[in-house]
């Protein structure tokens, strides 16, 4: 599993994930806010399975 999520992309994913989870935990957005676990996990891991079919990468390293 090679990294395909770059620096800024990772930060945005982590922040967005944490915000969604916090909103879900406080009941502000309901149960759908728990979907924030997905961007949080992909940001922490540095790999996004949705990028694979398109051959997309925001990582600066050449992983091909």
CHARMM-style PDB file with segment names, atoms N, HN, CA, C and O in Angstrom:
ATOM      1  N   UNK     1       0.851  -1.165   0.000  1.00  0.00      PROA
ATOM      2  CA  UNK     1       0.000   0.000   0.000  1.00  0.00      PROA
ATOM      3  C   UNK     1       0.905   1.239   0.000  1.00  0.00      PROA
ATOM      4  O   UNK     1       1.537   1.565   1.005  1.00  0.00      PROA
ATOM      5  N   UNK     2       0.951   1.910  -1.135  1.00  0.00      PROA
ATOM      6  HN  UNK     2       0.438   1.645  -1.951  1.00  0.00      PROA
ATOM      7  CA  UNK     2       1.790   3.088  -1.264  1.00  0.00      PROA
ATOM      8  C   UNK     2       0.968   4.342  -1.023  1.00  0.00      PROA
ATOM      9  O   UNK     2      -0.211   4.399  -1.373  1.00  0.00      PROA
ATOM     10  N   UNK     3       1.585   5.331  -0.434  1.00  0.00      PROA
ATOM     11  HN  UNK     3       2.542   5.285  -0.150  1.00  0.00      PROA
ATOM     12  CA  UNK     3       0.900   6.580  -0.116  1.00  0.00      PROA
ATOM     13  C   UNK     3       0.426   7.274  -1.387  1.00  0.00      PROA
ATOM     14  O   UNK     3       1.192   7.439  -2.337  1.00  0.00      PROA
ATOM     15  N   UNK     4      -0.846   7.682  -1.399  1.00  0.00      PROA
ATOM     16  HN  UNK     4      -1.469   7.548  -0.628  1.00  0.00      PROA
ATOM     17  CA  UNK     4      -1.362   8.446  -2.530  1.00  0.00      PROA
ATOM     18  C   UNK     4      -2.087   9.711  -2.053  1.00  0.00      PROA
ATOM     19  O   UNK     4      -2.789  10.365  -2.825  1.00  0.00      PROA
ATOM     20  N   UNK     5      -1.907  10.041  -0.777  1.00  0.00      PROA
ATOM     21  HN  UNK     5      -1.337   9.510  -0.150  1.00  0.00      PROA
ATOM     22  CA  UNK     5      -2.516  11.242  -0.205  1.00  0.00      PROA
ATOM     23  C   UNK     5      -1.391  12.156   0.271  1.00  0.00      PROA
ATOM     24  O   UNK     5      -0.604  11.788   1.142  1.00  0.00      PROA
ATOM     25  N   UNK     6      -1.326  13.355  -0.315  1.00  0.00      PROA
ATOM     26  HN  UNK     6      -1.965  13.654  -1.023  1.00  0.00      PROA
ATOM     27  CA  UNK     6      -0.267  14.309  -0.008  1.00  0.00      PROA
ATOM     28  C   UNK     6      -0.516  15.096   1.264  1.00  0.00      PROA
ATOM     29  O   UNK     6      -1.520  14.894   1.947  1.00  0.00      PROA
ATOM     30  N   UNK     7       0.401  15.991   1.574  1.00  0.00      PROA
ATOM     31  HN  UNK     7       1.216  16.155   1.020  1.00  0.00      PROA
ATOM     32  CA  UNK     7       0.402  16.749   2.821  1.00  0.00      PROA
ATOM     33  C   UNK     7      -0.836  17.580   3.084  1.00  0.00      PROA
ATOM     34  O   UNK     7      -1.492  17.401   4.110  1.00  0.00      PROA
ATOM     35  N   UNK     8      -1.168  18.486   2.177  1.00  0.00      PROA
ATOM     36  HN  UNK     8      -0.635  18.631   1.343  1.00  0.00      PROA
ATOM     37  CA  UNK     8      -2.336  19.345   2.388  1.00  0.00      PROA
ATOM     38  C   UNK     8      -3.616  18.512   2.364  1.00  0.00      PROA
ATOM     39  O   UNK     8      -4.527  18.741   3.159  1.00  0.00      PROA
ATOM     40  N   UNK     9      -3.679  17.549   1.452  1.00  0.00      PROA
ATOM     41  HN  UNK     9      -2.938  17.363   0.806  1.00  0.00      PROA
ATOM     42  CA  UNK     9      -4.836  16.657   1.372  1.00  0.00      PROA
ATOM     43  C   UNK     9      -5.027  15.921   2.700  1.00  0.00      PROA
ATOM     44  O   UNK     9      -6.155  15.785   3.175  1.00  0.00      PROA
ATOM     45  N   UNK    10      -3.947  15.451   3.292  1.00  0.00      PROA
ATOM     46  HN  UNK    10      -3.031  15.561   2.906  1.00  0.00      PROA
ATOM     47  CA  UNK    10      -4.019  14.746   4.575  1.00  0.00      PROA
ATOM     48  C   UNK    10      -4.548  15.646   5.675  1.00  0.00      PROA
ATOM     49  O   UNK    10      -5.405  15.244   6.461  1.00  0.00      PROA
ATOM     50  N   UNK    11      -4.032  16.870   5.727  1.00  0.00      PROA
ATOM     51  HN  UNK    11      -3.336  17.197   5.088  1.00  0.00      PROA
ATOM     52  CA  UNK    11      -4.466  17.808   6.762  1.00  0.00      PROA
ATOM     53  C   UNK    11      -5.949  18.116   6.628  1.00  0.00      PROA
ATOM     54  O   UNK    11      -6.682  18.118   7.617  1.00  0.00      PROA
ATOM     55  N   UNK    12      -6.389  18.377   5.404  1.00  0.00      PROA
ATOM     56  HN  UNK    12      -5.794  18.375   4.601  1.00  0.00      PROA
ATOM     57  CA  UNK    12      -7.806  18.679   5.167  1.00  0.00      PROA
ATOM     58  C   UNK    12      -8.684  17.495   5.557  1.00  0.00      PROA
ATOM     59  O   UNK    12      -9.736  17.682   6.168  1.00  0.00      PROA
ATOM     60  N   UNK    13      -8.268  16.289   5.212  1.00  0.00      PROA
ATOM     61  HN  UNK    13      -7.413  16.137   4.716  1.00  0.00      PROA
ATOM     62  CA  UNK    13      -9.037  15.093   5.558  1.00  0.00      PROA
ATOM     63  C   UNK    13      -9.136  14.908   7.070  1.00  0.00      PROA
ATOM     64  O   UNK    13     -10.210  14.618   7.597  1.00  0.00      PROA
ATOM     65  N   UNK    14      -8.017  15.077   7.760  1.00  0.00      PROA
ATOM     66  HN  UNK    14      -7.144  15.313   7.332  1.00  0.00      PROA
ATOM     67  CA  UNK    14      -8.000  14.891   9.215  1.00  0.00      PROA
ATOM     68  C   UNK    14      -8.880  15.930   9.900  1.00  0.00      PROA
ATOM     69  O   UNK    14      -9.682  15.590  10.770  1.00  0.00      PROA
ATOM     70  N   UNK    15      -8.734  17.191   9.511  1.00  0.00      PROA
ATOM     71  HN  UNK    15      -8.082  17.467   8.804  1.00  0.00      PROA
ATOM     72  CA  UNK    15      -9.533  18.251  10.123  1.00  0.00      PROA
ATOM     73  C   UNK    15     -11.023  18.050   9.826  1.00  0.00      PROA
ATOM     74  O   UNK    15     -11.854  18.154  10.728  1.00  0.00      PROA
ATOM     75  N   UNK    16     -11.357  17.765   8.572  1.00  0.00      PROA
ATOM     76  HN  UNK    16     -10.681  17.681   7.840  1.00  0.00      PROA
ATOM     77  CA  UNK    16     -12.762  17.558   8.205  1.00  0.00      PROA
ATOM     78  C   UNK    16     -13.348  16.357   8.953  1.00  0.00      PROA
ATOM     79  O   UNK    16     -14.484  16.406   9.426  1.00  0.00      PROA
ATOM     80  N   UNK    17     -12.569  15.287   9.054  1.00  0.00      PROA
ATOM     81  HN  UNK    17     -11.647  15.247   8.670  1.00  0.00      PROA
ATOM     82  CA  UNK    17     -13.026  14.105   9.773  1.00  0.00      PROA
ATOM     83  C   UNK    17     -13.290  14.391  11.241  1.00  0.00      PROA
ATOM     84  O   UNK    17     -14.309  13.976  11.793  1.00  0.00      PROA
ATOM     85  N   UNK    18     -12.363  15.102  11.868  1.00  0.00      PROA
ATOM     86  HN  UNK    18     -11.535  15.439  11.420  1.00  0.00      PROA
ATOM     87  CA  UNK    18     -12.536  15.440  13.288  1.00  0.00      PROA
ATOM     88  C   UNK    18     -13.748  16.339  13.507  1.00  0.00      PROA
ATOM     89  O   UNK    18     -14.487  16.166  14.476  1.00  0.00      PROA
ATOM     90  N   UNK    19     -13.950  17.298  12.608  1.00  0.00      PROA
ATOM     91  HN  UNK    19     -13.350  17.439  11.821  1.00  0.00      PROA
ATOM     92  CA  UNK    19     -15.110  18.191  12.733  1.00  0.00      PROA
ATOM     93  C   UNK    19     -16.409  17.405  12.591  1.00  0.00      PROA
ATOM     94  O   UNK    19     -17.330  17.580  13.388  1.00  0.00      PROA
ATOM     95  N   UNK    20     -16.488  16.543  11.582  1.00  0.00      PROA
ATOM     96  HN  UNK    20     -15.740  16.401  10.934  1.00  0.00      PROA
ATOM     97  CA  UNK    20     -17.704  15.744  11.396  1.00  0.00      PROA
ATOM     98  C   UNK    20     -17.980  14.843  12.594  1.00  0.00      PROA
ATOM     99  O   UNK    20     -19.121  14.727  13.041  1.00  0.00      PROA
ATOM    100  N   UNK    21     -16.938  14.209  13.109  1.00  0.00      PROA
ATOM    101  HN  UNK    21     -16.011  14.303  12.746  1.00  0.00      PROA
ATOM    102  CA  UNK    21     -17.107  13.327  14.266  1.00  0.00      PROA
ATOM    103  C   UNK    21     -17.557  14.129  15.490  1.00  0.00      PROA
ATOM    104  O   UNK    21     -18.426  13.686  16.240  1.00  0.00      PROA
ATOM    105  N   UNK    22     -16.968  15.300  15.686  1.00  0.00      PROA
ATOM    106  HN  UNK    22     -16.262  15.661  15.077  1.00  0.00      PROA
ATOM    107  CA  UNK    22     -17.359  16.151  16.820  1.00  0.00      PROA
ATOM    108  C   UNK    22     -18.813  16.587  16.693  1.00  0.00      PROA
ATOM    109  O   UNK    22     -19.550  16.584  17.679  1.00  0.00      PROA
ATOM    110  N   UNK    23     -19.230  16.962  15.485  1.00  0.00      PROA
ATOM    111  HN  UNK    23     -18.631  16.964  14.684  1.00  0.00      PROA
ATOM    112  CA  UNK    23     -20.621  17.363  15.272  1.00  0.00      PROA
ATOM    113  C   UNK    23     -21.579  16.197  15.491  1.00  0.00      PROA
ATOM    114  O   UNK    23     -22.675  16.380  16.020  1.00  0.00      PROA
ATOM    115  N   UNK    24     -21.167  15.004  15.085  1.00  0.00      PROA
ATOM    116  HN  UNK    24     -20.277  14.856  14.654  1.00  0.00      PROA
ATOM    117  CA  UNK    24     -22.006  13.821  15.300  1.00  0.00      PROA
ATOM    118  C   UNK    24     -22.081  13.480  16.786  1.00  0.00      PROA
ATOM    119  O   UNK    24     -23.142  13.108  17.286  1.00  0.00      PROA
ATOM    120  N   UNK    25     -20.964  13.605  17.487  1.00  0.00      PROA
ATOM    121  HN  UNK    25     -20.102  13.907  17.081  1.00  0.00      PROA
ATOM    122  CA  UNK    25     -20.922  13.274  18.913  1.00  0.00      PROA
ATOM    123  C   UNK    25     -21.786  14.227  19.735  1.00  0.00      PROA
ATOM    124  O   UNK    25     -22.337  13.838  20.765  1.00  0.00      PROA
ATOM    125  N   UNK    26     -21.904  15.471  19.283  1.00  0.00      PROA
ATOM    126  HN  UNK    26     -21.456  15.787  18.447  1.00  0.00      PROA
ATOM    127  CA  UNK    26     -22.725  16.437  20.008  1.00  0.00      PROA
ATOM    128  C   UNK    26     -24.178  16.440  19.545  1.00  0.00      PROA
ATOM    129  O   UNK    26     -25.013  17.148  20.107  1.00  0.00      PROA
ATOM    130  N   UNK    27     -24.475  15.646  18.518  1.00  0.00      PROA
ATOM    131  HN  UNK    27     -23.797  15.070  18.062  1.00  0.00      PROA
ATOM    132  CA  UNK    27     -25.846  15.551  18.022  1.00  0.00      PROA
ATOM    133  C   UNK    27     -26.241  16.667  17.073  1.00  0.00      PROA
ATOM    134  O   UNK    27     -27.415  16.800  16.728  1.00  0.00      PROA
ATOM    135  N   UNK    28     -25.282  17.465  16.648  1.00  0.00      PROA
ATOM    136  HN  UNK    28     -24.329  17.357  16.928  1.00  0.00      PROA
ATOM    137  CA  UNK    28     -25.568  18.594  15.771  1.00  0.00      PROA
ATOM    138  C   UNK    28     -25.983  18.150  14.370  1.00  0.00      PROA
ATOM    139  O   UNK    28     -26.911  18.720  13.797  1.00  0.00      PROA
ATOM    140  N   UNK    29     -25.317  17.149  13.813  1.00  0.00      PROA
ATOM    141  HN  UNK    29     -24.563  16.686  14.279  1.00  0.00      PROA
ATOM    142  CA  UNK    29     -25.604  16.714  12.442  1.00  0.00      PROA
ATOM    143  C   UNK    29     -26.245  15.336  12.362  1.00  0.00      PROA
ATOM    144  O   UNK    29     -26.571  14.878  11.267  1.00  0.00      PROA
ATOM    145  N   UNK    30     -26.425  14.691  13.453  1.00  0.00      PROA
ATOM    146  HN  UNK    30     -26.159  15.063  14.342  1.00  0.00      PROA
ATOM    147  CA  UNK    30     -27.032  13.363  13.434  1.00  0.00      PROA
ATOM    148  C   UNK    30     -26.013  12.271  13.153  1.00  0.00      PROA
ATOM    149  O   UNK    30     -24.803  12.497  13.167  1.00  0.00      PROA
ATOM    150  N   UNK    31     -26.535  11.093  12.902  1.00  0.00      PROA
ATOM    151  HN  UNK    31     -27.518  10.909  12.891  1.00  0.00      PROA
ATOM    152  CA  UNK    31     -25.705   9.901  12.759  1.00  0.00      PROA
ATOM    153  C   UNK    31     -24.815   9.948  11.511  1.00  0.00      PROA
ATOM    154  O   UNK    31     -23.753   9.326  11.493  1.00  0.00      PROA
ATOM    155  N   UNK    32     -25.227  10.667  10.481  1.00  0.00      PROA
ATOM    156  HN  UNK    32     -26.089  11.173  10.495  1.00  0.00      PROA
ATOM    157  CA  UNK    32     -24.428  10.740   9.255  1.00  0.00      PROA
ATOM    158  C   UNK    32     -23.078  11.417   9.479  1.00  0.00      PROA
ATOM    159  O   UNK    32     -22.167  11.245   8.670  1.00  0.00      PROA
ATOM    160  N   UNK    33     -22.937  12.159  10.525  1.00  0.00      PROA
ATOM    161  HN  UNK    33     -23.677  12.299  11.182  1.00  0.00      PROA
ATOM    162  CA  UNK    33     -21.658  12.801  10.829  1.00  0.00      PROA
ATOM    163  C   UNK    33     -20.548  11.806  11.119  1.00  0.00      PROA
ATOM    164  O   UNK    33     -19.367  12.131  10.991  1.00  0.00      PROA
ATOM    165  N   UNK    34     -20.925  10.590  11.512  1.00  0.00      PROA
ATOM    166  HN  UNK    34     -21.884  10.326  11.616  1.00  0.00      PROA
ATOM    167  CA  UNK    34     -19.916   9.563  11.802  1.00  0.00      PROA
ATOM    168  C   UNK    34     -19.173   9.126  10.551  1.00  0.00      PROA
ATOM    169  O   UNK    34     -18.175   8.411  10.645  1.00  0.00      PROA
ATOM    170  N   UNK    35     -19.647   9.546   9.371  1.00  0.00      PROA
ATOM    171  HN  UNK    35     -20.458  10.126   9.295  1.00  0.00      PROA
ATOM    172  CA  UNK    35     -18.923   9.267   8.130  1.00  0.00      PROA
ATOM    173  C   UNK    35     -17.555   9.960   8.156  1.00  0.00      PROA
ATOM    174  O   UNK    35     -16.681   9.657   7.344  1.00  0.00      PROA
ATOM    175  N   UNK    36     -17.383  10.887   9.093  1.00  0.00      PROA
ATOM    176  HN  UNK    36     -18.093  11.134   9.752  1.00  0.00      PROA
ATOM    177  CA  UNK    36     -16.101  11.561   9.269  1.00  0.00      PROA
ATOM    178  C   UNK    36     -14.970  10.612   9.623  1.00  0.00      PROA
ATOM    179  O   UNK    36     -13.798  10.976   9.521  1.00  0.00      PROA
ATOM    180  N   UNK    37     -15.306   9.408  10.036  1.00  0.00      PROA
ATOM    181  HN  UNK    37     -16.258   9.112  10.119  1.00  0.00      PROA
ATOM    182  CA  UNK    37     -14.286   8.403  10.340  1.00  0.00      PROA
ATOM    183  C   UNK    37     -13.500   8.063   9.070  1.00  0.00      PROA
ATOM    184  O   UNK    37     -12.304   7.779   9.140  1.00  0.00      PROA
ATOM    185  N   UNK    38     -14.159   8.091   7.923  1.00  0.00      PROA
ATOM    186  HN  UNK    38     -15.131   8.322   7.866  1.00  0.00      PROA
ATOM    187  CA  UNK    38     -13.502   7.729   6.658  1.00  0.00      PROA
ATOM    188  C   UNK    38     -12.409   8.735   6.284  1.00  0.00      PROA
ATOM    189  O   UNK    38     -11.266   8.324   6.085  1.00  0.00      PROA
ATOM    190  N   UNK    39     -12.709  10.034   6.181  1.00  0.00      PROA
ATOM    191  HN  UNK    39     -13.637  10.368   6.343  1.00  0.00      PROA
ATOM    192  CA  UNK    39     -11.607  10.951   5.851  1.00  0.00      PROA
ATOM    193  C   UNK    39     -10.532  11.009   6.946  1.00  0.00      PROA
ATOM    194  O   UNK    39      -9.355  11.215   6.650  1.00  0.00      PROA
ATOM    195  N   UNK    40     -10.933  10.830   8.193  1.00  0.00      PROA
ATOM    196  HN  UNK    40     -11.889  10.663   8.433  1.00  0.00      PROA
ATOM    197  CA  UNK    40      -9.951  10.807   9.271  1.00  0.00      PROA
ATOM    198  C   UNK    40      -8.992   9.632   9.085  1.00  0.00      PROA
ATOM    199  O   UNK    40      -7.776   9.799   9.180  1.00  0.00      PROA
ATOM    200  N   UNK    41      -9.532   8.460   8.825  1.00  0.00      PROA
ATOM    201  HN  UNK    41     -10.520   8.324   8.748  1.00  0.00      PROA
ATOM    202  CA  UNK    41      -8.696   7.266   8.649  1.00  0.00      PROA
ATOM    203  C   UNK    41      -7.795   7.389   7.423  1.00  0.00      PROA
ATOM    204  O   UNK    41      -6.605   7.084   7.498  1.00  0.00      PROA
ATOM    205  N   UNK    42      -8.350   7.834   6.296  1.00  0.00      PROA
ATOM    206  HN  UNK    42      -9.317   8.082   6.235  1.00  0.00      PROA
ATOM    207  CA  UNK    42      -7.526   7.947   5.089  1.00  0.00      PROA
ATOM    208  C   UNK    42      -6.460   9.029   5.253  1.00  0.00      PROA
ATOM    209  O   UNK    42      -5.369   8.917   4.693  1.00  0.00      PROA
ATOM    210  N   UNK    43      -6.767  10.063   6.009  1.00  0.00      PROA
ATOM    211  HN  UNK    43      -7.653  10.154   6.464  1.00  0.00      PROA
ATOM    212  CA  UNK    43      -5.768  11.093   6.265  1.00  0.00      PROA
ATOM    213  C   UNK    43      -4.652  10.596   7.163  1.00  0.00      PROA
ATOM    214  O   UNK    43      -3.481  10.901   6.935  1.00  0.00      PROA
ATOM    215  N   UNK    44      -5.009   9.834   8.180  1.00  0.00      PROA
ATOM    216  HN  UNK    44      -5.960   9.586   8.365  1.00  0.00      PROA
ATOM    217  CA  UNK    44      -3.996   9.301   9.098  1.00  0.00      PROA
ATOM    218  C   UNK    44      -3.134   8.229   8.436  1.00  0.00      PROA
ATOM    219  O   UNK    44      -1.926   8.167   8.668  1.00  0.00      PROA
ATOM    220  N   UNK    45      -3.755   7.390   7.613  1.00  0.00      PROA
ATOM    221  HN  UNK    45      -4.736   7.441   7.424  1.00  0.00      PROA
ATOM    222  CA  UNK    45      -3.030   6.317   6.937  1.00  0.00      PROA
ATOM    223  C   UNK    45      -2.208   6.854   5.767  1.00  0.00      PROA
ATOM    224  O   UNK    45      -1.113   6.366   5.486  1.00  0.00      PROA
ATOM    225  N   UNK    46      -2.760   7.879   5.080  1.00  0.00      PROA
ATOM    226  HN  UNK    46      -3.649   8.276   5.308  1.00  0.00      PROA
ATOM    227  CA  UNK    46      -2.059   8.431   3.919  1.00  0.00      PROA
ATOM    228  C   UNK    46      -2.367   7.695   2.633  1.00  0.00      PROA
ATOM    229  O   UNK    46      -1.638   7.828   1.651  1.00  0.00      PROA
ATOM    230  N   UNK    47      -3.433   6.925   2.627  1.00  0.00      PROA
ATOM    231  HN  UNK    47      -4.025   6.817   3.425  1.00  0.00      PROA
ATOM    232  CA  UNK    47      -3.808   6.131   1.463  1.00  0.00      PROA
ATOM    233  C   UNK    47      -5.314   6.168   1.286  1.00  0.00      PROA
ATOM    234  O   UNK    47      -6.058   5.950   2.241  1.00  0.00      PROA
ATOM    235  N   UNK    48      -5.769   6.444   0.070  1.00  0.00      PROA
ATOM    236  HN  UNK    48      -5.165   6.622  -0.707  1.00  0.00      PROA
ATOM    237  CA  UNK    48      -7.194   6.521  -0.213  1.00  0.00      PROA
ATOM    238  C   UNK    48      -7.562   5.511  -1.299  1.00  0.00      PROA
ATOM    239  O   UNK    48      -7.088   5.626  -2.429  1.00  0.00      PROA
ATOM    240  N   UNK    49      -8.394   4.531  -0.975  1.00  0.00      PROA
ATOM    241  HN  UNK    49      -8.779   4.438  -0.057  1.00  0.00      PROA
ATOM    242  CA  UNK    49      -8.768   3.526  -1.973  1.00  0.00      PROA
ATOM    243  C   UNK    49      -9.584   4.102  -3.127  1.00  0.00      PROA
ATOM    244  O   UNK    49      -9.587   3.520  -4.211  1.00  0.00      PROA
ATOM    245  N   UNK    50     -10.266   5.209  -2.934  1.00  0.00      PROA
ATOM    246  HN  UNK    50     -10.263   5.682  -2.053  1.00  0.00      PROA
ATOM    247  CA  UNK    50     -11.055   5.818  -4.005  1.00  0.00      PROA
ATOM    248  C   UNK    50     -10.162   6.410  -5.097  1.00  0.00      PROA
ATOM    249  O   UNK    50     -10.623   6.602  -6.222  1.00  0.00      PROA
ATOM    250  N   UNK    51      -8.912   6.701  -4.794  1.00  0.00      PROA
ATOM    251  HN  UNK    51      -8.537   6.546  -3.880  1.00  0.00      PROA
ATOM    252  CA  UNK    51      -7.990   7.244  -5.793  1.00  0.00      PROA
ATOM    253  C   UNK    51      -7.483   6.164  -6.755  1.00  0.00      PROA
ATOM    254  O   UNK    51      -7.089   6.477  -7.878  1.00  0.00      PROA
ATOM    255  N   UNK    52      -7.489   4.902  -6.327  1.00  0.00      PROA
ATOM    256  HN  UNK    52      -7.809   4.647  -5.415  1.00  0.00      PROA
ATOM    257  CA  UNK    52      -6.891   3.826  -7.117  1.00  0.00      PROA
ATOM    258  C   UNK    52      -7.488   3.650  -8.508  1.00  0.00      PROA
ATOM    259  O   UNK    52      -6.724   3.602  -9.472  1.00  0.00      PROA
ATOM    260  N   UNK    53      -8.812   3.550  -8.674  1.00  0.00      PROA
ATOM    261  HN  UNK    53      -9.432   3.589  -7.891  1.00  0.00      PROA
ATOM    262  CA  UNK    53      -9.353   3.307 -10.015  1.00  0.00      PROA
ATOM    263  C   UNK    53      -9.025   4.413 -11.019  1.00  0.00      PROA
ATOM    264  O   UNK    53      -9.005   4.178 -12.227  1.00  0.00      PROA
ATOM    265  N   UNK    54      -8.774   5.602 -10.515  1.00  0.00      PROA
ATOM    266  HN  UNK    54      -8.790   5.793  -9.534  1.00  0.00      PROA
ATOM    267  CA  UNK    54      -8.506   6.744 -11.377  1.00  0.00      PROA
ATOM    268  C   UNK    54      -7.007   7.026 -11.536  1.00  0.00      PROA
ATOM    269  O   UNK    54      -6.618   7.889 -12.322  1.00  0.00      PROA
ATOM    270  N   UNK    55      -6.179   6.308 -10.798  1.00  0.00      PROA
ATOM    271  HN  UNK    55      -6.495   5.607 -10.159  1.00  0.00      PROA
ATOM    272  CA  UNK    55      -4.739   6.521 -10.840  1.00  0.00      PROA
ATOM    273  C   UNK    55      -4.347   7.892 -10.314  1.00  0.00      PROA
ATOM    274  O   UNK    55      -3.339   8.460 -10.736  1.00  0.00      PROA
ATOM    275  N   UNK    56      -5.134   8.418  -9.401  1.00  0.00      PROA
ATOM    276  HN  UNK    56      -5.952   7.957  -9.058  1.00  0.00      PROA
ATOM    277  CA  UNK    56      -4.950   9.761  -8.876  1.00  0.00      PROA
ATOM    278  C   UNK    56      -4.077   9.722  -7.630  1.00  0.00      PROA
ATOM    279  O   UNK    56      -4.158   8.786  -6.835  1.00  0.00      PROA
ATOM    280  N   UNK    57      -3.248  10.739  -7.465  1.00  0.00      PROA
ATOM    281  HN  UNK    57      -3.183  11.500  -8.110  1.00  0.00      PROA
ATOM    282  CA  UNK    57      -2.414  10.838  -6.277  1.00  0.00      PROA
ATOM    283  C   UNK    57      -2.109  12.305  -5.993  1.00  0.00      PROA
ATOM    284  O   UNK    57      -1.807  13.069  -6.910  1.00  0.00      PROA
ATOM    285  N   UNK    58      -2.189  12.697  -4.721  1.00  0.00      PROA
ATOM    286  HN  UNK    58      -2.434  12.076  -3.976  1.00  0.00      PROA
ATOM    287  CA  UNK    58      -1.796  14.046  -4.331  1.00  0.00      PROA
ATOM    288  C   UNK    58      -0.450  14.031  -3.612  1.00  0.00      PROA
ATOM    289  O   UNK    58       0.045  15.066  -3.165  1.00  0.00      PROA
ATOM    290  N   UNK    59       0.129  12.841  -3.510  1.00  0.00      PROA
ATOM    291  HN  UNK    59      -0.272  12.000  -3.873  1.00  0.00      PROA
ATOM    292  CA  UNK    59       1.427  12.692  -2.868  1.00  0.00      PROA
ATOM    293  C   UNK    59       2.526  13.162  -3.816  1.00  0.00      PROA
ATOM    294  O   UNK    59       2.455  12.929  -5.023  1.00  0.00      PROA
ATOM    295  N   UNK    60       3.535  13.820  -3.269  1.00  0.00      PROA
ATOM    296  HN  UNK    60       3.592  14.009  -2.288  1.00  0.00      PROA
ATOM    297  CA  UNK    60       4.633  14.321  -4.096  1.00  0.00      PROA
ATOM    298  C   UNK    60       5.601  13.235  -4.511  1.00  0.00      PROA
ATOM    299  O   UNK    60       6.341  13.407  -5.480  1.00  0.00      PROA
ATOM    300  N   UNK    61       5.611  12.116  -3.797  1.00  0.00      PROA
ATOM    301  HN  UNK    61       5.010  11.977  -3.010  1.00  0.00      PROA
ATOM    302  CA  UNK    61       6.522  11.034  -4.141  1.00  0.00      PROA
ATOM    303  C   UNK    61       5.963  10.234  -5.297  1.00  0.00      PROA
ATOM    304  O   UNK    61       4.748  10.074  -5.419  1.00  0.00      PROA
ATOM    305  N   UNK    62       6.834   9.737  -6.136  1.00  0.00      PROA
ATOM    306  HN  UNK    62       7.820   9.867  -6.036  1.00  0.00      PROA
ATOM    307  CA  UNK    62       6.417   8.923  -7.281  1.00  0.00      PROA
ATOM    308  C   UNK    62       6.283   7.475  -6.832  1.00  0.00      PROA
ATOM    309  O   UNK    62       7.284   6.795  -6.610  1.00  0.00      PROA
ATOM    310  N   UNK    63       5.050   7.006  -6.699  1.00  0.00      PROA
ATOM    311  HN  UNK    63       4.237   7.559  -6.879  1.00  0.00      PROA
ATOM    312  CA  UNK    63       4.799   5.669  -6.168  1.00  0.00      PROA
ATOM    313  C   UNK    63       4.430   4.656  -7.233  1.00  0.00      PROA
ATOM    314  O   UNK    63       3.868   3.611  -6.903  1.00  0.00      PROA
ATOM    315  N   UNK    64       4.714   4.915  -8.454  1.00  0.00      PROA
ATOM    316  HN  UNK    64       5.170   5.763  -8.721  1.00  0.00      PROA
ATOM    317  CA  UNK    64       4.284   3.997  -9.521  1.00  0.00      PROA
ATOM    318  C   UNK    64       5.309   2.970  -9.852  1.00  0.00      PROA
ATOM    319  OT1 UNK    64       5.086   2.134 -10.727  1.00  0.00      PROA
TER     320      UNK     64
END
